[in-house]
């Protein structure tokens, strides 16, 4: 009879050991109780636990993050002029704009760029360029700009109908108040179809959205957005009973349907 070699003996014991291990694993799982079926109560408990341990962004944060790639700083520069001391100064108006197409068409207020010799834009990614006025709507204090250069990845704002808006709906105003920004403020729609006549102008603007999110000089031309970051209006005026050009809780925006028509976009 042939004798098994040492190699063959080791191989045989290895096979026996493997079979024994597989048998032990099989017995272990066969002795375990069957898995319990997942119930709706389990799911609700898991969701509640996640909500308790996870800090979710506020609606205003989500609105700001959605609109900020489309927000533009607008500066209107006038003709250089000398003061009484002979020093030369350039008139300067700072406001906000919002890109409504990825080709660089921007909405802003007419009073921000009216009479400007040069219009300078700064996009969200830092790109600086000049712009031309391609359209105006004086009755709504609106101007349409065409940027001379645009970012490669410019994102146009999403526009939303104002037809179903109601007082109490949350809104966010984004812009450059006093040139500081971009800045965000949140509040609610206070009223619809308002009429406003600025102390400086004779013409009244009608069909305005009234809101209470803080707005100041420099917010002019910036977007008023829903909590989803969709543009419903262009900030155009603040109520100033004391003449100090500071916010007292009443701001006005031109509905986006009116503003988009200034750029030749069809109502929606």
Residue pairs with C-beta under 8 A, 6 or more apart in sequence:
4 12
57 65
59 170
59 227
60 170
60 172
60 184
60 186
60 227
62 227
62 228
62 229
63 172
63 184
63 186
63 225
63 226
63 227
63 228
63 229
64 172
64 174
64 184
64 229
65 229
66 158
66 225
66 228
66 229
66 230
67 98
67 157
67 172
67 174
67 223
67 225
67 229
67 231
68 124
68 174
68 182
69 124
69 154
69 155
70 98
70 99
70 100
70 124
70 154
70 155
70 156
70 157
70 223
71 96
71 97
71 98
71 99
71 124
71 174
71 175
71 182
71 222
71 223
72 96
72 97
72 98
72 99
72 106
72 108
72 121
72 122
72 123
72 124
72 147
73 94
73 96
73 97
73 121
73 122
73 176
73 181
73 182
74 94
74 95
74 96
74 97
74 106
74 108
74 112
74 113
74 119
74 120
74 121
74 131
74 145
74 221
75 92
75 93
75 94
75 95
75 119
75 120
75 121
75 122
76 92
76 93
76 94
76 95
76 112
76 113
76 114
76 115
76 116
76 118
76 119
77 90
77 91
77 92
77 116
77 117
77 118
77 119
77 120
78 90
78 91
78 92
78 93
78 115
78 116
78 117
79 90
79 91
79 117
80 88
80 89
80 90
81 88
81 89
81 90
81 91
82 88
82 89
83 89
93 111
93 112
93 113
93 116
94 112
94 176
94 178
94 179
94 217
94 218
95 108
95 109
95 111
95 112
95 113
95 175
95 176
95 218
95 219
95 220
95 221
95 222
96 108
96 112
96 174
96 175
96 176
96 181
96 182
96 218
96 219
96 220
96 221
96 222
96 223
96 235
97 106
97 107
97 108
97 112
97 121
97 145
97 221
97 222
98 106
98 107
98 108
98 157
98 221
98 222
98 223
98 231
98 234
99 105
99 106
99 123
99 147
99 154
99 155
99 156
99 157
100 106
100 107
100 156
100 157
100 159
100 231
100 260
100 263
100 265
101 156
102 150
102 154
102 155
102 156
103 150
104 131
104 146
104 147
104 148
104 149
104 150
104 154
105 134
105 144
105 145
105 146
105 147
105 263
106 121
106 131
106 144
106 145
106 146
106 147
107 142
107 143
107 144
107 145
107 221
107 234
107 259
107 260
107 262
107 263
108 142
108 143
108 145
108 220
108 221
108 234
109 141
109 142
109 143
109 220
109 221
109 234
109 235
109 236
110 136
110 137
110 138
110 141
110 142
110 143
111 141
111 220
112 143
112 220
112 221
113 119
113 133
113 143
113 145
114 143
118 130
119 130
119 131
119 132
119 133
119 145
120 128
120 129
120 130
120 131
121 128
121 129
121 130
121 131
121 145
121 147
122 128
123 129
123 147
123 150
123 151
123 154
124 151
124 182
125 151
125 153
127 149
127 150
127 151
129 147
129 148
129 149
129 150
130 147
130 148
131 145
131 146
131 147
131 148
132 145
132 146
132 148
133 143
133 144
133 145
134 144
134 145
134 146
135 143
135 144
135 262
135 263
135 264
136 142
136 143
136 144
136 262
137 143
137 258
137 259
137 261
137 262
138 203
139 203
139 205
140 205
140 236
140 254
140 258
140 259
140 262
141 205
141 236
141 237
141 254
142 234
142 236
142 254
142 258
142 259
142 262
143 221
143 262
144 262
144 263
157 223
157 225
157 230
157 231
158 229
158 230
158 231
159 230
159 231
159 256
159 260
159 265
159 268
160 226
160 228
160 230
160 231
160 232
160 256
161 256
161 257
161 268
162 192
162 209
162 232
162 233
162 255
162 256
162 257
165 189
165 192
165 209
165 232
166 189
166 192
167 188
167 189
167 190
167 191
167 192
168 188
168 189
169 188
169 189
169 226
170 186
170 187
170 188
170 226
170 227
171 186
171 187
171 188
171 189
171 211
171 213
171 224
171 225
171 226
171 227
171 232
172 184
172 185
172 186
172 213
172 224
172 225
172 226
172 227
172 229
173 184
173 185
173 186
173 187
173 211
173 213
173 214
173 215
173 219
173 222
173 223
173 224
173 225
173 235
173 251
173 253
174 181
174 182
174 183
174 184
174 222
174 223
174 225
175 181
175 182
175 183
175 215
175 218
175 219
175 220
175 221
175 222
175 223
175 235
176 182
176 183
176 218
176 219
176 222
177 183
177 214
177 215
177 216
177 217
177 218
177 219
178 216
178 217
178 218
179 218
180 218
181 218
185 213
185 214
185 215
186 213
187 211
187 212
187 213
187 214
188 211
188 212
188 213
189 209
189 210
189 211
190 210
190 211
190 212
190 250
191 209
191 210
192 209
192 210
193 206
193 207
193 208
194 206
194 207
194 208
194 209
194 210
194 252
195 204
195 205
195 206
195 207
195 208
196 204
196 205
196 208
196 237
196 239
196 252
197 203
197 204
197 205
198 237
199 240
199 243
205 236
205 237
205 252
205 254
207 254
207 255
207 258
208 236
208 237
208 252
208 253
208 254
208 255
209 224
209 232
209 233
209 252
209 253
209 254
209 255
210 250
210 251
210 252
211 224
211 233
211 251
211 252
211 253
212 249
212 250
212 251
213 224
213 251
214 247
214 251
215 222
215 235
215 238
215 247
215 251
216 238
216 245
216 246
216 247
217 238
217 245
219 235
219 238
219 251
220 235
220 236
220 237
221 234
221 235
221 236
222 234
222 235
223 231
223 233
223 234
223 235
224 231
224 232
224 233
224 234
224 235
224 253
225 231
225 232
226 232
231 256
232 253
232 255
232 256
233 253
233 254
233 255
233 256
233 259
234 253
234 254
234 256
234 259
235 251
235 252
235 253
236 252
236 253
236 254
237 251
237 252
238 245
238 247
238 248
238 250
238 251
238 252
239 248
239 250
239 251
239 252
240 246
240 248
241 248
242 248
257 267
257 268
260 266
260 267
260 268
261 267
